[in-house]
Amino acid sequence: MAGKIRDLSRPLDTDCDDPIDEIAKGPPRATAIVATALLEDALRWCLAGYLIPAGSDRGQLPEEDQSAVFDNEIAPLNTFHAKIVMGYSLGIYGKITRDDLNRIKKIRNAFAHSFRPITFHTPEIAKECLELSYIDHFNAINGVEKTAERLRRPDSCRGSGGEGDAG
């Protein structure tokens, strides 16, 4: 029996490489949307661990309550924005991460709602990506050359083939 269309956006039940493959090999629009969906799902599970009813002996919000909090159309944490605000408000992460999550949300929304063909090299998208603070933090702690510095050069996003080629 077919489920509800809303069930397609529910968390994956098993380890599944399909979303990772789509992010790595798919077009930029798919990368932005699917990667953000995975990020939102991770944030959901983190929040669920903080939302434990009084007197509960379980380490997370019971499944029946998760639906009321996250899944119903009027659920208070139904949107990515609401999850970002709640995670910050609970002290799960600080201002830098909150700002990065909001920027990622803007990038995802641009890809999801644009009728124009856009890529990560489209100037407006590239500008938002370069503003992500965590890229420099990740690179610094992992000893990776700061890719953001290379990307900040005006000619670095222009290849011989146009907007979609990395320079």
C-alpha positions in Angstrom: 0.0 0.0 0.0 1.3 3.4 -0.9 2.2 5.8 1.9 1.5 9.5 2.1 3.7 11.8 0.0 4.8 13.5 3.3 6.3 10.2 4.4 9.0 10.5 1.6 10.6 13.3 3.7 10.8 11.2 6.9 14.2 10.0 8.1 15.8 7.0 6.5 15.2 3.8 8.4 18.5 2.2 7.4 22.0 3.2 6.3 21.5 4.3 2.8 24.2 5.6 0.5 21.8 6.8 -2.1 21.6 10.4 -0.7 25.4 10.6 -0.4 25.8 9.4 -4.0 23.3 11.9 -5.2 25.1 14.7 -3.3 28.5 13.7 -4.7 27.4 12.8 -8.3 24.3 14.8 -8.9 23.7 18.2 -10.4 24.2 21.3 -8.1 20.5 21.7 -7.5 20.2 18.1 -6.2 23.4 18.5 -4.1 22.1 21.6 -2.4 18.6 20.2 -1.7 19.6 16.7 -0.6 22.6 17.8 1.5 20.4 20.3 3.3 17.7 17.6 3.8 20.3 15.4 5.5 21.5 18.3 7.6 17.9 19.1 8.7 17.4 15.4 9.5 20.5 15.4 11.7 19.3 18.5 13.5 15.9 16.9 14.0 17.4 13.9 15.8 19.6 16.1 17.9 16.6 18.1 19.0 14.6 15.0 19.7 17.3 13.9 22.1 16.9 17.2 24.0 13.1 17.0 24.1 12.4 14.3 26.7 9.0 14.3 28.5 9.2 14.6 32.3 9.3 11.2 34.0 10.3 9.4 30.8 12.9 6.7 31.2 13.8 6.8 27.5 16.8 8.8 26.2 14.8 10.5 23.5 11.3 11.8 22.6 9.0 8.9 22.1 8.1 8.2 18.4 4.4 9.1 18.9 5.4 12.5 20.3 8.0 13.1 17.6 5.2 13.3 15.0 3.4 16.0 17.0 6.6 18.0 17.4 8.2 17.5 14.0 5.9 16.0 11.4 2.4 17.4 11.5 1.6 20.3 9.3 1.2 22.6 12.4 4.0 21.0 14.3 6.2 23.6 16.1 9.4 22.2 14.7 8.1 21.3 11.2 10.4 23.7 9.3 14.2 23.9 9.0 14.0 27.5 10.2 12.2 26.4 13.4 14.7 23.7 14.0 17.6 26.1 13.6 16.0 28.6 16.1 15.3 25.9 18.6 18.8 24.3 18.4 20.3 27.7 19.1 17.9 28.6 21.8 18.7 25.3 23.6 22.4 26.0 23.4 23.1 23.0 21.2 25.3 25.3 19.1 26.4 28.9 19.1 25.9 32.0 16.9 28.5 30.9 14.2 26.8 27.6 13.6 23.3 29.2 13.7 24.4 31.7 11.1 25.9 29.0 8.9 22.7 27.0 9.1 20.7 30.0 8.1 23.0 30.6 5.2 22.7 27.0 4.1 18.9 27.4 4.3 19.1 30.4 2.0 21.3 28.5 -0.4 18.9 25.5 -0.4 15.9 27.8 -0.9 17.6 29.5 -3.9 18.2 26.2 -5.6 14.7 24.9 -4.7 12.8 28.0 -5.9 14.8 29.4 -8.8 13.5 28.8 -12.3 16.9 29.8 -13.7 19.8 27.3 -14.0 22.1 28.1 -11.1 25.2 26.4 -9.7 27.5 26.9 -6.8 29.5 29.3 -9.1 26.5 31.6 -9.7 27.8 34.8 -8.0 25.0 35.1 -5.5 25.3 31.4 -4.4 29.2 31.6 -4.4 29.0 34.7 -2.2 26.8 32.9 0.4 29.1 29.8 0.3 32.2 31.9 0.9 30.5 33.4 4.0 30.1 30.0 5.6 32.4 30.2 8.7 32.6 26.5 9.3 34.5 25.8 6.1 37.5 27.7 7.4 37.1 26.1 10.9 36.9 22.6 9.4 39.9 23.2 7.2 42.0 24.6 10.1 41.3 21.7 12.4 42.0 19.2 9.7 45.2 20.8 8.4 43.6 21.4 5.0 44.7 24.4 2.9 42.0 27.0 3.3 39.9 26.5 0.2 37.9 29.6 0.9 40.9 31.7 0.4 41.4 30.3 -3.1 37.7 30.7 -3.8 37.8 34.4 -2.7 40.0 35.2 -5.7 37.8 36.8 -8.4 39.0 34.5 -11.2 38.9 31.3 -9.2 35.3 30.3 -10.1 35.8 31.0 -13.8 37.0 28.1 -15.9 37.5 28.1 -19.6 34.1 26.5 -20.1 32.0 29.1 -18.1 30.2 29.3 -14.9 30.1 25.6 -14.0 33.8 24.9 -14.3 36.1 25.3 -11.3 39.2 27.4 -11.9 
